[in-house]
Amino acid sequence: MNDAALSEDVTPSPLPPPGTRIIVTGAAQGIGRAVADAFHARGARVCAFDLGPVPDAPEGWIVARGNVTVAADLEAAFARMDEAWGGVDVVHANAGISANKPTLDLTEDEWRRTIDVNLTGAFLTAQAGGRRMVAQGSGLLLFTASLFHAVGGAARAAYCGSKGGVANLARALACEWAEHGVRVNALAPGYVETALVSDLLARGRLDAAALRHRSPQRRLVQPREVAAMALFLASPAASSVNGAVLSVDGGWTANGAP
Ligand SMILES: NC(=O)c1ccc[n+]([C@@H]2O[C@H](COP(=O)([O-])OP(=O)(O)OC[C@H]3O[C@@H](n4cnc5c(N)ncnc54)[C@H](O)[C@@H]3O)[C@@H](O)[C@H]2O)c1
């Protein structure tokens, strides 16, 4: 067997190659931080984009302060990656906010803000990153949707509307950019133990025991479990995973039992 045949026979790596250039929005904490840390630990070059400071960012990271609803902020971050690293391989549009509130009390401003950050912010991130990845003919665009892309829930109109939009945005771009070598996928996490969820628990908008009971695993998802799926999607092993919305929810959406 010659070398080429041998290498084709080897199962592709389920980890991104060292040196992978990734930008993660909402990278200061929670899921985004776990993704940034996981890629860093595998030798990736990380640009951490967030509204606020990114605590304890390792040396070598590009830390970009900005708002995902402002195209110029995103463009400035991508320009820094272009200058430092000559481009980008993985774009993770992750920043998002929650808006758990009964619909009849939800203000127009709260609705617009949720759609603006979660959906328009994801679109603007995709467009800035996609422009570069389409031109270079390779890359992965990843969104963080939610289990609420697929199911509804009381007091979640804006959040469900935005995340349904994010999931279908991923499918649309997967169709549009595949011919340019760019894959597009979305993660659909269940309830993850992050500040976003602790804040809702603290304000009485969620109940910890009910959350655990609803999941067949009887626990919340950990941020590093979501990051592990992002690593896989950015790896050679995922070369045919495109247009997928992947559940990382412990079986939450599979569970039809009360
Ligand atoms: N935690 C969960 O249970 C859960 C479940 C499913 C999906 N998600 C989604 O995962 C993503 C991350 O959630 P998380 O739980 O890590 O949240 P988090 O609140 O812990 O972190 C979100 C980060 O995004 C940043 N951010 C918010 N608005 C921004 C903006 N306009 N521009 C730039 N940065 C901004 C915040 O500063 C923060 O650092 C969100 O899209 C969320 O909807 C979370």
The ligand as an ORCA input file, in Angstrom:
! r2SCAN-3c Opt
* xyz 0 1
  N     -26.544     29.196     28.939
  C     -27.459     28.496     28.314
  O     -28.193     27.716     28.927
  C     -27.625     28.585     26.819
  C     -28.385     27.598     26.197
  C     -28.551     27.650     24.811
  C     -27.968     28.665     24.093
  N     -27.238     29.617     24.735
  C     -26.654     30.658     23.913
  O     -25.243     30.595     24.049
  C     -24.686     31.885     23.838
  C     -23.788     32.225     25.018
  O     -24.569     32.133     26.194
  P     -23.905     32.078     27.645
  O     -24.810     31.264     28.481
  O     -22.474     31.749     27.562
  O     -24.115     33.612     28.060
  P     -23.310     34.565     29.048
  O     -24.270     35.628     29.410
  O     -22.629     33.787     30.126
  O     -22.174     35.161     28.087
  C     -22.524     35.932     26.962
  C     -21.364     36.832     26.584
  O     -21.773     37.564     25.433
  C     -21.418     38.915     25.597
  N     -22.323     39.752     24.827
  C     -23.650     39.968     25.055
  N     -24.139     40.835     24.174
  C     -23.122     41.159     23.343
  C     -23.007     42.027     22.239
  N     -24.060     42.749     21.801
  N     -21.796     42.119     21.619
  C     -20.733     41.423     22.061
  N     -20.777     40.600     23.131
  C     -21.958     40.464     23.751
  C     -21.528     39.181     27.087
  O     -20.752     40.306     27.477
  C     -21.019     37.865     27.668
  O     -19.622     37.889     27.879
  C     -25.873     32.823     23.657
  O     -26.108     32.996     22.277
  C     -27.014     32.066     24.302
  O     -28.258     32.435     23.771
  C     -27.041     29.601     26.076
*
